[in-house]
Amino acid sequence: MLSPKSILITGASSGLGAALATFYAAPGVTLFLGGRHRTRLDNTAGTCSALGATVETAVIDVTDRAAMTDWLKRADAQAPLDLVIANAGISGGSGGDGSTEGGTLGSPAKIESGEQARRIFAVNVTGAMNTVLPAIDLMRAHPALTKGKGQIAIISSLASFRGLPGAPAYCATKAAVRAWGEGLRGTLATDGIELSVVCPGFIRTPMTAVNPFPMPFLMDPEPAAEIIAKGLRANRSRIAFPFRLYALVWLLAALPPGLTDRWINKLPDKPGR
């Protein structure tokens, strides 16, 4: 979609979500911004308002299906949604205490807690579904337009291409939403709805700030938002960047696990939450 005028973004309190909101903020644009942190969400809203956008905020938990459906319906009734970005997500890794719901398995330093894994799945997978499915229903009901009925972006990750022992739940959830989104794209095309899956590498956000290991090709969120917006304008099915890191993870995914496990298993842990 070339110039969306009504945009809803989850996880807009900070990081990539805030950068995307700021990128799209302009006179004549209505932004519906959701997040869990009121102060940070208000900061994002203030920046976008100063750029001329009309901004509505909602402190909301994406795992609350009823609340999300109601929010999207209210937003669409106010200004029919052109673009919905399912960006909200959390991370965590196996660098915690390793406790599980059924007892400790293996090395404690290499096990995610059951509570953490379930929370990551709830936010990253169920939260994405709670955003995308109502958006699809609403966009399908839009009058037919020359350029389509709307556009949806699902934020996945380059971590979706290979399960990593340092963050197994995070990798799994991002793989799930990537495959789901890529499958939905063909289904929605017949409805005039565009869908793109976004697979960024390391972006400088509060989520990555806790990582105690080198992050190759680390990017600031603002140029990442520009890359995403450019890919959405072109209706690209997969927006993956930076290219060199994408090529590396694609190769890792293509190689037999038996050839890469020994090296992968030596990667540092991501801190648990």
N, C-alpha and C positions, 0 to 999 in steps of 0.2 A: 504494500500500500504506500502510495507516494507521499501523502501528507495527511496523516490521521489527525482528527480534531478532537476526538473524545477517547481518552486513553486511561486504562486502569492498570495499575502496577502494584503487585504485592511485594512485601519486603522492601518498601521504599524508605525505610528509616535511615539507612546508611548504605555505604558501599555501592555496588553496581546498581541497585534499585534507585538510590538517590541520584546517581549519575545519569541514569536513563531519564528520570523525571526532569532533571535540569536540562538535559539535551533537548527534550521535546517541548519544554516550557516556552511559550510565545503568545503574543496576543491572538485571541481567537481560538485558543486551545483550552479544553477543559481536562484537568487531570484529577483522577480519583486515586488517591494514594493510601495504601494500607500498610500497617506495620504494628509491631508490638510495643514500641517505646514512644510514648507521647512526646517527650522533649525532642528527641531526634527527628521524629516525624514532623513536628511543628517547624523545626529548623529547615528541613527539606521543603516544606510547604512555603515558608517565608521566602526562600531563595527563588522558588518557581513563581510565586506571586510577583516578586520584584521584576521578573522577566516578562510579566504581562499576562501570564496564564491565570485562568480561573481554577482554583484548587479546592477540592473537598478531601478531607482526611477521615480515616477510620482506624481506630485502635482495635485490631481484630486478630484473632487466632485462626490461621488457615485450616486448622484441623477441625474447626467447628462448622460442620456441613451446612446446618440451617442458617447460621449467621452469614456465611459466605454467600449462599444463594440469595438471601435477602439483600445483602449489600450490592451484589451485581445487578439485581433487579432494580433497585432504587437508582443506581448509577445510570443504567440503560434508559430508565424512564425519564431521567433528567436530561441526558444527552446520549442518544444511541451510540453504543460503543463501537469505535472503529478498530481499536487495537487493545488487546488484553495481554499483559505480560505476566506469566506465572514465574515470578522470580524468587519468592520466599523460600529459604532453605537454611538448614543448619548442618554443621559438621561435627565430627568427633572422631576419635581414633582409639587405638589399643594402648595408648600410653598412660592409662589410668591404673586403678588397682586390680583390674581384671576380674572382679567378682561377677558371677553369673547367677541367674535365677535358680539354677539346679546344682550349684556348687562350682568350684574352680576347676577348669579344664586346662591341662598343659601349663605353660609358663604364664604366670600372672601378668607379666609385662606385655603379653601378646594377645590378650583376650579383651574384647569390648564387654562392658556390662550389658546384661539383658535390657535393663531400663534404658540405657543410652541408645542401643540399637533400635529398640521399639520406637523411641521418640524420634530418631532420625527418619525412620520409615514413615511415621505418622505425618511429620511436617513435609518431607521432601516428596513423598509419593501421594499420600492421601490429600495433603494440602494442595498439590498440583491438580489433582482430580477435582477437588472442591472448587478450584478456580476455573479450570478449563471446561468442565461439563456444563455448568450453568451458562458460561459464555457461548458455548456452541448452541444451546437451546435459544438463547436470546438473539444471536446473530442469524440463525435460521429463520427467525420470525421477522427479520428486517425486510423491508421491500427490496426487490431486486434492483441492484445498481450496476451501472456500466462496469465499474472497477471491482465489483464483488461486494459481499455483504459484511466483510470484516476480516480481521487478521488476528492470529493468536501466536504468541511466542512462548515456548517452554524453555526455561534455563536449565540445561543439563551441565555437563562438565567434560573436559578431556579425561577426567578420572573414570568416566563411564566405559572406556574401552578396555580396561584391564583391572581386574580385582587386585587390590593392593593389601597386603597383610597389615599395614599400618592404619588403614581406614576402611575395613571391609563393608560396613553398613553404608557409609557414604558412597563408595563406588557402586554398590549394588543399587542404591536408590537412583543414582544418576543414570545408570544403565537402564533401569526400568522406565524412567520418564523419557529417555531418548528413544528407546524402541517403541514405546507407546505413541509418542508424538510422530515419529516417522511413519507408523502405521496409520494414524489418524489422518495424516496429510492427504493421502489418496482418497480416503472416504469423504473428507470435507470438500475436496476440489469440486465435486459434483454439486455442492451447495453454494459455490462461489465464495467459500471461506478459505483464506490462505493460512497455512500453519508452518512455522519454522521452528526447528530445534537448535538451540544455541549451546555450543560446547566451548566455553572459554578455558584457558589455562589458568595460571596463577594470577590473581588480581589483588592489588593492595587494598584489603578490606579488613574490618574487625575479625572476620573469620580466619584470614590467613595471618593476621598479626601475631597469633599465638604459636605459629609454627617455628620450632627451634632448628630448622634445617634449611639449607639453600633451596631457593625456588627459582629454577631457571626461567628466564624470559618474563620475570615478574613485571606486570603492567599496572599503571594507575587506572582507576575506574573510568575516568573521563574518555581517554582514547578507546577503551574497550567499548564504552557506550556508543561511540561514533561508528566503530566497526559493526556493531550489532544493528544499529539503525540503517547503515548502508546495506547490509545483507537483507534486512526486512524490506527495504524499498525495492530490492531486486527480487523479492519473493524466493530467496534461496531456501532450499529444503533443510540444509545443514549449514550453520554458521560456526565454523570451528577455527580457532586461532589461539596463539600465534602459529604460523604455518610450520615452523621447524619443530615445535613441540608436538603439534598434531601429527606430523610425519613420524615422529619417534613413537608415540603411543599407538598409532596405527600399525607400525611394524611389530611392536610388542604384542598387540592383539592378534596379528597374523601368524606369529611364530608359535610352534607347539609349546604349551606350558612347561613341558619337561626340559626345554632348552633355556627357559628364562626364570624358572622358579628359584634357582640358586642365587641369582643376582637380585631378583625382586625381593626375596626374603631378607636381604641384607639392608634394605632401605630403612631409614629411621622411622620411628613411630610418630604418628600425629597425636598430640595431647588429647586425652579423653576429656569429656565434659561432665 
